[in-house]
Amino acid sequence: MAYEHNIQWVPHGWNTAIGLAADLHLSAAMPVARYVEYLTPCVYLDAIITEPFKPDAEGYLTIPTKPGLGIERNREALKRFGV
């Protein structure tokens, strides 16, 4: 609906790194999305993937390019946090 009405849309990607990866991909596909809100630093967000998201000098995150969501889960951390 945001796209149909030309309204900027900002997803809140602070739930887990997996959700953040999904939000980044979704935002990249939405012409009316320029940002993704996320929480940092956050142990459970950062630890559950093998390569945590890091903002660049301007505060932007790179959209993962590997297959699927572009991330690899850290299975030990998933067990530790019960995710």
C-alpha positions in Angstrom: 0.0 0.0 0.0 2.9 2.4 0.7 4.2 1.9 -2.8 0.7 2.4 -4.3 0.4 5.7 -2.5 4.0 6.8 -2.9 4.6 6.8 0.9 8.1 6.1 2.3 8.2 2.8 4.2 10.7 1.9 6.9 10.7 -1.6 8.3 12.0 -2.2 11.8 14.7 -4.8 11.5 15.7 -5.1 15.1 14.2 -8.5 15.9 17.1 -10.7 14.9 19.9 -10.7 12.3 17.7 -13.0 10.2 14.8 -10.6 10.3 17.2 -7.7 9.5 18.5 -9.6 6.4 15.0 -10.1 5.2 14.1 -6.4 5.8 17.2 -5.3 3.9 16.2 -7.4 0.9 12.6 -6.3 1.1 13.6 -2.6 1.3 15.9 -3.0 -1.7 13.0 -4.3 -3.7 10.6 -1.4 -2.6 11.0 1.9 -4.5 9.5 3.7 -1.5 11.9 2.2 1.1 15.2 4.0 1.8 16.0 2.9 5.3 15.8 0.0 7.7 15.6 0.6 11.4 17.8 -1.8 13.5 19.3 -2.1 17.0 23.0 -2.0 17.4 25.0 -3.2 19.3 22.9 -6.1 20.3 24.5 -9.5 21.3 21.6 -11.7 20.1 21.3 -9.8 16.9 25.0 -9.9 16.1 25.9 -13.3 17.4 23.4 -15.5 15.6 25.0 -15.1 12.2 28.7 -15.8 11.3 29.3 -12.3 9.8 27.4 -9.7 11.8 26.1 -6.6 10.1 28.3 -3.6 10.4 27.3 -0.1 9.3 29.7 1.7 6.9 31.1 5.1 7.6 27.8 6.7 6.6 25.7 4.4 8.7 24.5 2.2 5.9 24.4 -1.6 5.9 25.4 -3.7 2.9 22.7 -6.0 1.5 24.0 -9.6 1.7 24.6 -11.2 -1.7 25.0 -14.8 -0.8 22.2 -17.3 -1.7 18.9 -17.0 0.2 18.9 -14.1 2.7 22.7 -13.9 2.2 23.6 -14.8 5.8 25.0 -17.9 7.5 23.5 -18.8 10.9 25.8 -19.4 13.9 24.3 -22.6 15.2 26.0 -22.5 18.5 24.7 -19.0 19.2 21.2 -20.1 18.1 21.3 -22.8 20.7 22.6 -20.4 23.4 19.9 -17.8 22.8 17.1 -20.4 22.1 16.3 -19.0 18.7 
